[in-house]
């Protein structure tokens, strides 16, 4: 498996894994600083292993709304269903598939889809997934220990780090970047992959990571964009694979994001904690106002 | 309570992961559903960014945190690496509080 993965691929994977290790650290620190016990932060990183959902659940649990934490986290992670449908072939069978499913994150899926042949797909998927799992949990543990030592998150501005990090993960899905098309040269993973990289695992794997907008710049394979995650629209070297709309970024995304943010903030003084975030789903109505086909015109 | 939240979320997430792999030969998601799933995630995350940047409990959080988040957002907009986005946001908020602005 190691021999099938070439140097450029390993370098790209390492860059994203390093960035995600830091995001995992932020998660541990923020979770503990917002009132979760250390064991809970560690258990979430090991058992859930999806950055965006972990951040969401930690903040909702801290706000006293466990039901919203479960529902919101599951909603965020529903994108793994189409992910599995997209890369199920690299998982193998039996016990291998059971283990491989757990390391299915935005990054491992993006890297797998970037590879031209099945053997490389498999190597890229497992390499990324296993490395991320180790880095994410090591980072999470260190962050949680540091977070417990810090005490008040406000002192070091950790409370501002979380929304900012989440914004960075979300950003690639909101702006129509210059180099998002598959025809454009692959951008460096340090700037392109890293912010999107959490989402997921970070996910903030989030987003970005978590929510799609994960851009993995594979050397020889060209650039592959897994956009919007669940849509499963994957563009490889100019050709479109997958069952998504094929238009890449959903033109409704910025509108849905803006409306969702407004709804949540407006609802905060009025309804119980945790609920404002879920009410933001009403913004999905805009998806029916902004047609998919618009992308073909504006891109 | 906390352990139940974690286990439910972990089990559900794993279910999605394995379920997709198992279903892959049998089912094709209808296009509208496939489109709404990522948009739902976008709405949730944007709401989370806004509420965690601006509010605490049922009110406005103050100046330091939103200012820090804004600094981080600008860094993200300028495509600085993730680590810098987080450090700039935290550093700005921490400096403001150190200077007595909260």
Interface residues (C-beta under 8 A of the other chain):
Chain A: X19 X22 X23 X26 X36 X37 X40 X43 X44 X47 X48 X49 X50 X52 X53 X55 X56 X57 X59 X61 X66 X69 X70 X72 X73 X74 X75 X76 X77 X78 X79 X80 X81 X82 X83 X84 X85 X86 X87 X88 X89 X91 X97 X98 X100 X101 X102 X104 X154 X155 X156 X157 X158 X159 X160 X161 X162 X163 X164 X165 X166 X167 X168 X169 X170 X171 X173 X174 X190 X191 X194 X195 X197 X198 X204 X206 X207 X210 X211 X212 X227 X228 X229 X230 X231 X232 X243 X244 X245 X250 X252 X253 X256 X257 X258 X259 X260 X261 X262 X263 X264 X265 X268 X269 X273 X276 X277 X278 X279 X280 X281 X283 X284 X287 X292
Chain B: X1 X2 X3 X4 X5 X6 X7 X8 X9 X10 X12 X13 X14 X16 X17 X18 X19 X20 X21 X22 X23 X24 X25 X27 X28 X29 X31 X34 X35 X36 X37 X38 X39 X40 X41 X42 X43 X44 X45 X46 X47 X48 X49 X50 X51 X52 X53 X54 X55 X57 X58 X59 X64 X65 X66 X67 X68 X69 X71 X72 X73 X75 X76 X77 X79 X80 X81 X82 X83 X85 X86 X87 X88 X89 X90 X91 X92 X93 X94 X95 X97
